[in-house]
Amino acid sequence: MIRILATTLAASALFLAPAAHADNCTATALFTAQAQTAGGIANYLGSHPDAEAAISTADPGAIRNYFIGHQDQWAALQGAAAPLKTLKQSCPQQVSAGQVASLYDALVS
């Protein structure tokens, strides 16, 4: 757990490196964008049970095949991801999804 937290904090230090980053390249901005994206996706999936079922399978092939056949739903989910896309475009250093997951794992362990 300490190794995971140390890795995550090191990644956060890269994300928060000084000077070259825009003002919104902070941990707060990252987690705010993630929360907005997660909320949008949760709302979407709550009202689209077929998409919920496809994603809940945790089978990447089934998920991919579902959204290949439902491009409109994929576009809607992409729209929900706009806060993270915007942050990614404006910040030169990024924390990966895996590093964020490691932080969550460390916090709830």
CORBELRA-V231414 format. One record per backbone hydrogen bond with DSSP energy under -0.5 kcal/mol. CO is the residue of the C=O (numbers start at 1). NH is the residue of the N-H. E is the energy in kcal/mol with one decimal. If there is no record, write none. Layout:
co->{CO,CO}
nh->{NH,NH}
e->{E,E}
This chain:
co->{1,2,3,4,5,6,7,8,9,10,11,12,14,18,22,24,26,27,28,29,30,31,32,33,34,35,36,37,38,39,40,41,42,43,44,45,48,49,50,51,52,53,54,55,58,59,60,61,62,63,64,65,70,70,71,72,73,74,75,76,77,79,80,81,81,82,83,84,85,86,87,90,90,96,97,98,99,100,101,102,103,104,105}
nh->{5,6,7,8,9,10,11,12,13,14,15,16,17,20,25,26,30,31,32,33,34,35,36,37,38,39,40,41,42,43,44,45,46,47,47,48,52,53,54,55,56,57,57,58,60,63,64,65,66,67,68,69,73,74,75,76,77,78,79,80,81,82,83,84,85,86,87,88,89,90,91,22,92,100,101,102,103,104,105,106,107,108,109}
e->{-2.5,-2.8,-2.6,-2.6,-2.8,-2.4,-2.4,-2.5,-2.1,-1.6,-2.2,-2.3,-1.1,-2.6,-2.0,-1.7,-2.3,-2.8,-2.4,-2.5,-2.3,-2.3,-2.5,-2.5,-3.2,-2.6,-2.2,-2.6,-2.8,-2.5,-2.1,-3.0,-2.3,-0.9,-1.0,-1.0,-2.3,-2.6,-2.1,-2.6,-2.4,-0.7,-0.9,-1.3,-0.7,-2.5,-2.6,-2.7,-2.3,-2.2,-2.0,-1.6,-0.6,-1.9,-2.5,-1.7,-2.2,-2.4,-2.0,-1.7,-1.2,-1.5,-0.5,-0.6,-2.2,-2.9,-1.9,-2.6,-2.2,-1.5,-1.3,-0.5,-0.5,-2.0,-2.6,-2.1,-1.8,-2.4,-2.8,-2.5,-2.4,-2.0,-0.9}
